[in-house]
């Protein structure tokens, strides 16, 4: 998998927004349609874990889709650590870590979603 564009989407969670996230389905769909027009597809989701390791939580596992990569960045004392990528097994029981290489940190486009 190679991520060619990052599409930032707002956390729609109004409660526990610091340690939970919710992607609005319509925003996700609009982002998906935009990528489709560019000949691309959604291959993953990224989020942070404030004051926790960059490993999937039980909440992440309960809400994840097996075919997507989940890139998680641990944030400690206000500083982002190295990202780690995970993919959920088809039986939804466990995550396996994927190798990840960051080649460039540049926003391609800002999402209005």
C-alpha positions in Angstrom: 0.0 0.0 0.0 1.2 3.5 -0.8 -0.5 6.6 0.4 -0.4 9.3 -2.2 -2.8 11.7 -0.6 -3.8 12.4 3.0 -7.3 13.6 3.6 -7.7 15.2 7.0 -11.2 14.7 8.4 -12.5 16.3 11.6 -13.2 14.3 14.7 -17.0 14.4 15.0 -16.9 13.0 18.5 -18.3 15.5 21.0 -17.7 13.4 24.1 -14.3 11.9 24.8 -12.8 13.6 21.8 -9.3 13.4 23.3 -9.3 9.6 23.4 -11.9 8.6 20.8 -12.6 9.5 17.3 -15.6 9.4 15.0 -15.5 9.9 11.2 -18.7 11.4 9.8 -19.9 8.9 7.2 -20.9 11.6 4.8 -17.5 13.3 5.1 -15.8 9.9 4.5 -18.0 9.3 1.5 -17.2 12.7 0.0 -13.4 12.1 0.5 -13.8 8.7 -1.0 -15.6 10.2 -4.1 -12.8 12.8 -4.4 -10.1 10.1 -4.4 -12.2 8.0 -6.9 -12.2 11.0 -9.3 -8.4 11.1 -9.0 -8.1 7.3 -9.7 -7.2 6.6 -6.0 -8.9 4.7 -3.2 -9.0 4.9 0.6 -6.3 2.5 2.0 -6.3 3.6 5.6 -7.1 5.9 8.5 -4.7 7.8 10.7 -5.2 9.1 14.2 -3.2 9.9 17.4 -3.1 8.4 20.8 -2.4 11.2 23.3 -0.2 9.9 26.2 -0.4 6.3 24.9 1.6 4.0 22.7 0.9 4.0 19.0 -0.8 0.6 19.2 -4.5 -0.1 18.5 -6.8 0.0 21.5 -9.8 -2.3 22.1 -11.9 0.6 20.9 -9.9 0.7 17.7 -10.3 -3.0 17.2 -14.1 -2.9 17.7 -14.5 -0.1 15.1 -11.9 -1.0 12.5 -12.4 -2.5 9.1 -10.0 -5.5 8.2 -9.1 -4.2 4.7 -7.8 -0.7 5.9 -4.4 0.2 7.4 -4.6 2.1 10.7 -1.7 4.5 11.2 -1.4 5.6 14.8 0.9 8.3 16.2 1.6 8.3 20.0 1.8 11.8 21.4 3.6 12.3 24.7 4.2 15.7 26.5 2.9 17.4 23.3 5.4 15.7 21.0 4.4 13.3 18.2 6.3 10.0 18.1 7.0 7.8 15.2 3.9 6.5 13.4 3.1 2.8 13.4 0.7 1.1 10.9 -1.6 -1.8 11.7 -4.0 -4.0 9.8 -6.9 -5.9 11.4 -7.1 -9.6 10.7 -10.1 -10.8 8.8 -11.5 -12.5 11.9 -11.3 -9.1 13.7 -9.4 -10.8 16.5 -6.0 -9.1 16.3 -4.0 -6.4 14.6 -0.7 -7.1 12.8 1.9 -4.3 12.5 2.8 -3.3 9.0 6.0 -1.7 7.9 5.7 2.0 7.2 8.1 4.4 5.4 7.5 8.2 5.4 9.0 9.6 2.2 7.6 13.1 2.3 5.5 15.2 4.7 3.6 17.5 2.5 -0.1 18.3 2.3 -1.4 17.6 -1.2 -4.8 19.2 -0.6 -6.8 20.3 2.4 -10.1 18.6 2.9 -13.3 20.7 3.4 -14.9 17.6 5.0 
